[in-house]
Amino acid sequence: MFKLLILLELILSVSLFAKEHVVVKITEDIPYLYVNHMGQKIKVARIQDTNNILTDDYTKTSRECPPFCIHPTKINDDVQTIAEVEMAHFLKDKVPADKGIVIDARLQSWYELETIPSAVNIPYPVIQLADKKGAEKIFSILGMKVEKNGTWNFEDAKELAVFCNGIWCEQSHHFIEGMLKFGYPAKKMFYYRSGFQGWKLLGLTTVVQKENKK
């Protein structure tokens, strides 16, 4: 019994030690979280090195405008704009419950290099250039049901957290506008405006899909 108590105390002390050493949490109550990405369990956390800095293309402050202009905070009055904390809660609560999907609206080449864990790639031209039949296929994958009379039922359609490269990137705008054009409910879409640059700026976990050999 004495040995068991010692073992329990050791486990508890190790657990507390580990918690104390999450120096950089996502929020005060979310030190990290787990998501599934292509069948693999991924821990989403912030880089613990407080001296870490970005060194890739996302360090750029200025790009030619147009096309890389600063976009407004809201795309549509009924589409909620979110930031990192809301995205973290979306990943923690909506995605595991199969109620939400994170959509990377960037071109496939961007997605293949690096993306947010659990994100599914639907490049914006896919919906922007779709006809009604094409939109129906996409919406059905996202949980919409086609009734016997042909009407579209969005009751069980997934909530979507949509992102692209950042506030200078218009790919999310094109995607959301395309979805709205065909009737996907605005209230089921969330615009993550800071996008991939904002995600990386806060040192949050990313997944590399394909190695850049340049």
C-alpha positions in Angstrom: 0.0 0.0 0.0 2.9 2.3 0.9 4.5 1.7 -2.4 1.3 2.4 -4.3 0.9 5.7 -2.5 4.5 6.6 -3.4 3.8 5.7 -7.1 0.6 7.8 -7.1 2.5 10.8 -5.6 5.2 10.4 -8.3 2.7 10.3 -11.1 0.9 13.4 -9.7 4.2 15.3 -9.3 5.3 14.4 -12.8 1.9 15.5 -14.1 2.1 18.8 -12.3 5.6 19.4 -13.4 4.6 18.9 -17.0 1.7 21.3 -16.7 4.0 23.9 -15.1 6.4 23.7 -17.9 3.9 24.6 -20.6 5.4 28.1 -20.7 3.5 29.3 -23.8 -0.2 28.2 -23.7 -2.8 28.8 -26.3 -5.1 30.4 -23.7 -5.0 30.3 -19.9 -7.3 27.3 -19.9 -6.1 25.6 -23.1 -2.3 24.7 -22.9 -2.7 22.6 -26.0 -5.2 20.4 -27.8 -5.3 17.4 -30.1 -6.9 17.0 -33.6 -7.0 14.3 -36.2 -5.2 15.1 -39.5 -5.5 12.5 -42.2 -5.7 9.7 -39.7 -2.9 11.0 -37.6 -3.3 12.4 -34.1 -1.6 15.9 -34.0 -0.9 18.0 -30.9 -1.7 21.6 -31.5 0.4 23.9 -29.3 2.5 27.0 -29.4 6.3 26.9 -29.9 7.7 26.9 -26.3 10.8 28.9 -27.2 10.0 32.5 -26.2 12.8 33.7 -28.5 11.5 32.0 -31.6 10.9 34.2 -34.7 9.5 33.6 -38.1 12.0 33.2 -40.9 9.9 32.3 -44.0 7.7 34.2 -46.4 5.2 35.0 -43.6 7.6 37.5 -42.2 6.9 39.9 -45.1 5.1 43.1 -44.2 4.5 44.4 -47.7 3.1 42.9 -50.9 2.0 44.5 -54.1 -1.6 45.8 -53.9 -3.4 44.8 -56.0 -3.8 41.9 -55.7 -2.4 41.6 -52.1 -4.4 44.3 -50.5 -5.6 44.5 -46.9 -9.1 43.1 -46.7 -12.0 44.2 -44.5 -12.8 42.5 -41.3 -16.2 41.3 -42.4 -17.0 39.5 -45.6 -20.8 39.3 -45.0 -23.0 40.6 -42.2 -24.0 37.1 -41.3 -20.6 35.5 -41.5 -18.8 35.8 -38.2 -15.2 36.8 -38.3 -13.0 34.9 -35.8 -9.4 35.0 -34.5 -7.1 32.4 -33.0 -8.9 31.8 -29.7 -12.2 31.1 -31.5 -10.3 28.9 -33.9 -8.8 26.9 -31.0 -12.2 26.3 -29.5 -13.5 25.3 -33.0 -10.7 22.7 -33.2 -11.3 21.5 -29.7 -15.1 21.4 -29.7 -16.6 21.4 -33.2 -14.1 19.3 -35.2 -13.9 16.2 -32.9 -17.7 16.2 -32.5 -18.0 16.1 -36.3 -20.0 19.3 -36.3 -17.3 21.5 -37.9 -14.6 21.4 -40.6 -11.6 23.7 -41.0 -11.4 24.7 -44.6 -8.1 25.7 -46.2 -9.4 27.8 -49.2 -6.0 28.3 -50.7 -4.8 26.7 -53.9 -3.7 23.1 -53.6 0.0 24.0 -54.0 -0.2 26.1 -50.8 -2.1 23.5 -48.8 0.4 20.7 -49.8 3.3 22.7 -48.4 1.9 23.5 -45.0 -1.5 24.0 -43.3 -3.4 24.1 -40.0 -3.9 20.6 -38.4 -7.2 18.9 -39.4 -7.8 21.4 -42.3 -9.4 20.1 -45.5 -8.5 21.7 -48.8 -11.2 23.1 -51.0 -9.4 25.5 -53.2 -11.6 28.6 -53.8 -11.9 28.2 -57.6 -13.6 24.8 -57.1 -16.7 26.6 -55.7 -16.2 29.9 -57.4 -16.3 28.3 -60.9 -18.9 25.6 -60.0 -22.3 25.2 -61.5 -25.3 24.3 -59.3 -24.7 20.5 -59.8 -21.1 21.0 -58.8 -22.1 23.0 -55.7 -24.6 20.3 -54.8 -21.8 17.7 -54.8 -19.6 19.9 -52.5 -22.5 20.7 -50.2 -23.4 17.1 -49.9 -19.9 16.2 -48.8 -20.3 18.9 -46.2 -23.4 17.4 -44.8 -26.2 19.0 -46.8 -29.1 16.6 -47.7 -31.0 16.7 -50.9 -34.7 16.0 -50.2 -36.9 13.9 -52.5 -38.4 17.0 -54.0 -34.9 18.3 -54.9 -34.7 21.0 -52.3 -31.5 21.4 -50.3 -31.6 20.8 -46.5 -28.8 22.5 -44.6 -29.9 21.4 -41.1 -27.1 19.0 -40.7 -24.6 20.8 -42.8 -21.2 21.3 -41.1 -20.0 24.6 -39.7 -17.0 25.8 -41.6 -14.0 27.8 -40.3 -12.4 29.2 -43.5 -8.9 30.6 -43.8 -6.3 31.5 -46.4 -2.9 33.2 -46.1 -3.8 36.2 -44.1 -5.5 39.6 -44.1 -3.8 40.4 -47.4 -5.1 37.2 -49.1 -8.5 37.2 -51.0 -8.9 33.4 -51.4 -11.2 33.1 -48.3 -13.3 35.9 -49.7 -13.7 34.2 -53.0 -14.5 30.9 -51.3 -17.1 32.3 -49.0 -18.7 34.4 -51.7 -19.0 31.3 -53.9 -20.6 29.3 -51.1 -23.1 32.1 -50.4 -24.0 32.4 -54.0 -25.3 28.8 -54.0 -27.1 29.2 -50.7 -24.7 27.7 -48.0 -25.9 29.2 -44.8 -23.9 32.3 -43.8 -24.3 31.5 -40.1 -22.6 28.2 -40.6 -19.4 29.8 -41.9 -16.7 31.5 -39.9 -14.0 33.7 -41.5 -10.6 33.3 -39.8 -9.2 36.6 -41.1 -5.6 36.4 -39.7 -5.3 33.2 -41.7 -2.1 31.2 -41.9 0.2 34.2 -41.3 -1.6 34.9 -38.0 -1.5 31.2 -37.0 2.3 31.1 -37.6 2.9 34.4 -36.0 1.6 33.0 -32.7 3.8 29.9 -33.0 0.9 27.5 -33.4 1.4 24.0 -34.8 1.4 23.4 -38.5 1.6 20.3 -40.6 3.9 20.0 -43.6 2.1 18.1 -46.4 4.9 18.1 -49.0 8.5 19.0 -48.6 9.6 22.1 -50.5 12.6 21.0 -52.5 13.6 24.5 -53.7 
